[in-house]
C-alpha cells in the first residue's frame, strides 16, 4: 500500500485545473523520500527507511490563475525494484533526478537513470538534476560545478538541496511544476490554434480564401530553455 503525504492545511479534495504527475528517481539512500516528505508535509524523518516499490504524495500549487494538483511518485532506488518502477515513468510530466553529493557512486549513476527516463518518459519531460545533502559539506565527494556541467550537457535544470535543512527543496519542486505548466499551456494554445484553423478551413466559402493570423492565437510567451542555475 502506498503511503500518502499532504499538507494538513490544504483542501485535499479541492477542485483543480490540472493534475501533474512527476517522479523522484535516483539510487537508494540519496534522500528522495525526505525530499518528498519535506515538500508535501514539511517534515524530515531521521528514521527514513528504503522505499519498497512506490509511494506518492499530493500537493496543491497555485500557478498563475490555475490550481494544480502535483502528484509526486517516490520510486525505489534499489536494483531489485526497478522492474516495478519503470512503468511509473509513463505519463509523468516531470522528474527530479537525485544524487547524494557525499556519495560519488550515486552521481555516477545519473546517466543510467537518465537513459531510463528518456526510454520510458515523455519526450518533453521536465527534468531537474538534484544534488541532495548539501548540508554535509565536509563529506562532499561531488563538486557543485560537476553537477552543473552535467546538467548543462544533458539539457537539464540543476539545483543542490538539503532536505534536512530545507534548502532549495521548495524551489526545486516549484521550478519543475512551473516548467510543466509552461509547456502544457503552450501545447493547449497551439491545439486551440489548430482547432480554429481547422474550423476556418472547413467553413471557407467556395472561391474565397481566408488567412488566419496565428500570432493572435498562439502563446504570447514561448517556454524558455530550462536554466541550470
N, C-alpha and C positions, 0 to 999 in steps of 0.2 A: 504494500500500500504506500503510495506516495505521501510524503509529508507536505503540508501546505502552510506557507507563511503569508501573513499580510499585516499591514499596519492597522491596529485596532481602531484608530480614529477615522479610518476611511470607510465609506459606504461600499462594502464589497459587491453588493448587487446593483450598484448604481449603473444606470444605462450608459453605455459608452459608444462613441462613434466608431472606434476601431479596436480590434483585438490584434496585437502584435505578438508573435511567438519568437523567442530568442533562446539561444542555448549558451551554457557555460561549458567550455571544454578545456582539456589540459591534463597533464599527468596527475596521478593521485597525490594528495598531500600539498598541492600548491595553494590551497585556500579557497577553492571555488565555493564550497558550502558556506563559509564565513562571509565571503563577498555577497552571496545571495541573502543570507540572514541579516547582514548589515543593511543592505539596500531595502529589503522587504519589510523588516521589522526593527531596524536599528539595534540589532543585537549581535554580540560576538560570543561564541561558545568555545571556551578553552578546552572543553572535553569533546570537541567535534570528532566524530569517527568517520572512517571512509564511507562514502556513499555507495549503497548497494543498488545497482540498476539506475533508476532515475527518480529524482524528487523535483517538485516545481513550486513556484510561488507566483502570486499575482500582486501587482501594484497599479493603482490608477494614477495616470500622469496627465496633466493639462499641457497641451502643446498648441500654441496659438489659440484658436477658438474651439479646439477639438479635445474631447476627453478620450484618452487612450488607455485601454487595459493592457498592461505589459504582462505577458505570461512567460516567465523565465524558467527554463528547464536546466537543472543541475545534473549533468551526466557523470557517471562513474568513470574515473580515470584508469582503473585497473584493466590490464590487458584482457582478463577473462570475461569482462563485461562489455567489451567493445562491440561484439556481435549484437548485443541488445541495444546499445545506444545509437548505432549507426542509423537506424530507421528514424530516429527522432530529429535528425537534421532536416528531413523533408518537411517543407512548409515553414521552416524557420527563416525569418527575415533578417535576423542579426545574430551575432555571436561574439562573446568575449572569450578570446583565446588566452589562457592564463598560464604563466610560468612563475616559478619561485626564484627571485633574484639571488637567493642563497644556495641554490642547487643548480649547477651548470647543466646537469643532465636533463632537467626539465625544460631548459631553454633550447637545448639541442633537439628536443622532441617537437618543437614548434612546427617545423616544416612538415613533419609526418602528420600532425593534426591538421595542418593547413591543407595538405593533399586530400585528406578525408573530407574536410569541409567542402572543398571545391568539387569533389566527386559526388557527394550526396546532397549538397545545399544548392540554393538558387544562385544563378549567375551574378545577380546584383545584390547578394547578401552583404550587409554592412558588418565588417569585422574589425573589432578593436583588439589590438595586441596589448595585454596587460602584464606588467612585471609586478607581481604582488610581494608583500612583506618588506616594503621599503623602510619600515621601522628598524629592521635588522641590518643597519648599515655596516656594522663591524664584521658581519658574516657574509657580506656581499661577494658573490662569485661572478655576477654578470653586470658589467658596467651599463649605466643608463644609455650611454651612446650606442652600445652594441644593440640594445633593443630598438632604439630609434632608427638605426641604419637598416636593420632587418625589416622593420615596418615600412620604411620608405621604399626599400627594394621590392617588397611584395604588394605595395599599394594599400597598406593598412593604416588605420589610426593607431596611436600609441600613447599609453599612459602608465606611470608607475603608481601603485596603490598600496595602502596599508589598511586591511580590514580591521586589524586590532585598534589602530589609532583613528580609523575612519577618515583616511586621507585619500581624496580623489575617487572614492567609491561611487558616490552620487554622481560625480562628474562623468565617470566612465559610462555608467548605465544611461544617463540622460543624453550624453552625446550620441550614443548608439540609437536611442529611441528617436531623437530629433532627426538624425540622418535617415532613419527608416521612414519617418513621416514625410520628409522632403521628397524622397524617391516615390513613395506611394502617392503623394499629392500630385507630383509631376506626371506619373502614369495615368492617374484619373483624369487629369486635364487633357492629356493627349488623346485618351479614349473619347472624351467628350467632344474634342475637336474632330475626331474621325467620324463620330456619330453624326455631328452636324454636317460634315462634308458629304456623308452618305445620303442623308435625308435630302440635302440640297440637290445632289446629283440625280436622285430618283424623282425629284419634283421639278426638274428643269422643263419648261415648256418647249415644245418642238421648235427647232430652228433658232433657239436662243441659248446664249452662253452666260453662265454666272460664275464669277470669280470670288472665292472666299478669301478674306484676309486672315490667314491663320494666326498671325501675330496678335489678333484681337481675342483669340480664344485659348491660346496656349499659355502655359505658366509664365508669369512676368518675371519670376526669379528661377533660373535654372539651378539644379542641385550642383554644388561645387564639389571638387575633389576633396576627399577627407584629409584634414590636416594631420600632421604627425606630431604636433606639439600640443 
